[in-house]
Each structure stands twice: as C-alpha cells, then as structure tokens.
Amino acid sequence: MRVADWFEERLQLKRLLGPSMTHPVPRSSASWWYVFGSATLIIFVLQIATGICLALVYVPSTADVYASLQHLNYEQTLGWFLRAVHFWGSNFMVAMMSLHMIQVFLFGAFKYPRELTWVVGLFLLLCTLGMAFTGQILRWDQDAYWGLGIGVAMMARAPLIGSSLVHLVTGGPIIGAETLSRFFALHVFVIPGLLLALVGVHLLMVLKLGINEWPMPGRLVARDTYRERYEEEVARAGVPFFPVAAQKDIVFGGVVILAILLCAVLFGPYGPNGPADPTLIRTVPRPDFYFLSLFALFALLPPYTETFLILVGPVVAIALLIALPFLAGTGEKSFRRRPVAVVSVIAIVLILGVLTYLGAKSPWSPVMDAWSGAPVPVAYVKGRTPLELQGALVLQNKQCRNCHSLGGEGGERGPALDGIASRMTRDLLIRQVLQGGGNMPAYGNNLSPAEVTALVAFLDTLRSPRDAAARSPVPPHPPTR
C-alpha cells in the first residue's frame, strides 16, 4: 500500500479518474443490452497488444513477408496462437461493433443530444472495417493480392480522381513492395491512431452527455426538456458506473475474450494461402467474412449497374447514416413504437446474411481445376459413339467443367449439364456454344467446326431415359382469311 500511496501522491490518479469511473448513470442502463460497446473496447485493447507482438516478427517486405508468417506459424513459440488470437479478435471486434450500432439504433440512442456520439461511432465502425481490410492485405497471399487488385479496379472507376486514388493506394503503377509498405503503415500507425482519437472523443461525449436510458414507450425526446428530465432521473435513481453498471460489462468482456481464445485454440490462424503470385491468374480470391456480403453483391450486380452502384451506393449509405440523427433526432425512442426501424434492421440483417452465405459459397466463381480434377462420369460415356466420345474430350479439354457441373461435380457458374438435352434442342445448343448468352461467353472463335459438332453431339446425349428430347417451339399457324 505504501508504494501505491507514493504513486498516488504524485500522479493523483484517483482524483483524475475517480469522477469518470464513478459517474452516475441511469439504473435502467445497467443492463446486458448495454455491454456491446465496452466489449468492443476490450477487444480493441487485445488487438493492440497482439498487434504489437506480431509487428516484432512480421517483415513488411514482399520478398520476406511469407517467410515471416511461416516462421510465426511453425517456428516462433506460440506464434500461431498469437496470429490466431489477432485474427479472431478482428472478427469479434467487427461483430461486437455491429451489434453495438444495431442496439444504439433500436434504442434511439442517436437522438438528441447524442447526434455527434452516433456520428463518431459510425466513423469508428468504418475505421474498424479499415483495420480488418488492411490486416487481410498484410497476409500477402493469393486472396490478399488479387482481392486488392479487385478493390483497386473498383477504385479506378471513380471519375477524374480514379487514377490518382489508385496511385495513392498502390504507391506506383502496379501492386508491389510499395503497396505492402503503405498498407503496413495504415494498419499499424494511421488507422489505430484514428481509432484511439475517435475512442477518446466517443468516451468523452459519453461522460459529458451520459449513457442513454432504457427507451420507455411513450417517453418522447424533446430538445427543450430532455436534458433536464435526464439529469433529474440520474440524480433520483442513478447508480455509479463503477462498480455497479460496469459489472455486466466486465463479465461480458471476459466471456468474449474467452471465446476469442477458444476459437484461436480450436481453429488456429488463417493463412497465408501460399505466397502472392501475380502470374497465377487461375485463382478465386475471397475476402474475410465481414466483406463477404459486399463480395457477393458486387459479383451479382448486372454489368450495366456495376460502376454506378459501386461508386454511389456506399457513399449514399454512409451519408444517410450520418444524416439519421439530424433527420430523426427527436420523438419516440422505444423500438416497440418504431416498427419501421425494427423492420429495417431485420431486413438489413437478412440481406447481409444471405449475401454472406452466397459470398462464402460463391456459386458464380468457376472451379478452376474442375476440368482436370472432375472427370466425366463413366455413365455419361458408356456406349457412346466415337463422335460423342470426342465431344466429351472437348468438354474437358476446353475447361467447360470449370463453370458447368456434370454428375454433381464441377462449377456452378453456369447451369448443370445433366439433362441439358431435354431442355435445349441441337440447334439451340449450337447457337449457345457459338454465340454465348447470359454469363457464358461466345466460343465461336475458340472452337473449330469439328469440335463444335462433336461437343454438341455429346451434349445431345445428356438426358435421362425418362425425359423426352427437347423440341423446337412450333410456330403458330398463320391466321386464315
């Protein structure tokens, strides 16, 4: 105790931090629904600690980055565990931040006088996503390299400033050593600095404006009476944040940390999936889970809408979220009397969930090795004529199986070829192969007439004995006079 008293006499920490730690809050806010923000802060501290440890070993050089990650995974004592904790901490931080924003929205905590608190929280979410994205790039594997290439290609579509933005991000005309150095600086210095500054501002506003009370139905927010009513409630029935309200935050934060450690032990770190190889173009980059919904959305957009939605959609969404507290800053807080808010959250969560599932499954992506790893099933070539067998070879050698499955194996970008002869006539098959259509490119310049004939002959056999062959539509009879 003498040592503690010695430091306290000189640092005055109790006098400095005591009022902040024990400031009164509404009793109704000492709830399990209010723990997501503090859990996010605890994870952020964990990310800083593990990130510093990783930075001591990580080498931000395109020539050595893969070797340094391999060293962490297999040679450095508990290096794999450190990487795993950092990776799963990133996932949990994005999840906790998202839950916190949903809770704030449903509980009306963005309304007067906490409009700026909401805006700062929104930028905290964007910075958290920025940390997650730059962290994925630092793995510098195939997913990171080609995923960054896709992101840069999207950025280049911006009118007037597209090329300048690309050069700013990549540090040159190509993705290379300068690019990795810039993302290392962003991930280790720039974005964490912004996060620390925004966290400080966010906590200051929470201390000055108080924690949002439980939203009671019918208790409307009015600019001229809310502050006085809130202070009266806190003075009458408030509880100190520490230790009363903070108990649930500490317990939930501990559970979240244990969950991160458990995931790290059970599932280990992610990647790197081989060194980045610009010459290996047969790859299907896929982002981490928090960007899978965007990955799926951009992949499924019709081509004529891509540029507009990619450039305008995120800007409009962020602008609407920033404007929200200024457009709906008063009135009802309770989600029980805000059905539009509840339906909006449910719809957004369902849409993002479905898109995330599609992004993980990515049925639109070709299976690049299906042509060599998924042979034509024996049942489809048994008893076939030499011409039809030649068509089966064309199907494999021209890599049609990368996009079309047969017998349940192969890609799903295009329709399955099982039963194709019962859906398309010979003439339609020839036209589809030569001219393409939908997502399928035209192969008229890539196949000889003999190859087209053989391929269509084989495709014309792909139907069940129970199914009739496809028929051309019968033209209507001309009207009689």
Buried (B, 14 or more C-beta within 10 A) or exposed (E): EEEEEEEEEEEEEEEEEEEEEBBBBBBBBBEEEBBBBBBBBBBBEBBBBBBEBBEEBBBBBBEEBBEBBBBBBEEBEEBBBBBBBBBBBBBBBBBBBBBBBBBBBBBBBBBBBBBBBBBBBBBBBBBBBBBBBBBBBBBBBBBBBBBBBBBBEBBBEBEEEBEEBBEEBBBEEEBBBEBBBBBBEBBBEBBBEBBEEBBEBBBEBBEEBBBBBBBEEEBBBEEEEBBEEBEEBBEEEBBBBBEBBBEBBBEBBEEBBEEBBEBBEEEBBBBBBEBBEEEEEEBEBBBBBBBBBBBBBBBEBEEEEBBEBBBEBEEEEBEEBBEBBEEBBBEBBBBEBBEEBBEEBEEEEEEBEEBBEBBEEBEBBBBBEBBEEBBBEEEBBEEBEEBBBBBBBBBBEBBBBBBBBBBEBBBBBBBBBBBBBBBBBBEBBBBBBBEEEEEBEBBBEEBEEEBBBBBBBBBBBBBEEEEEEBEEEEEEEEEEE
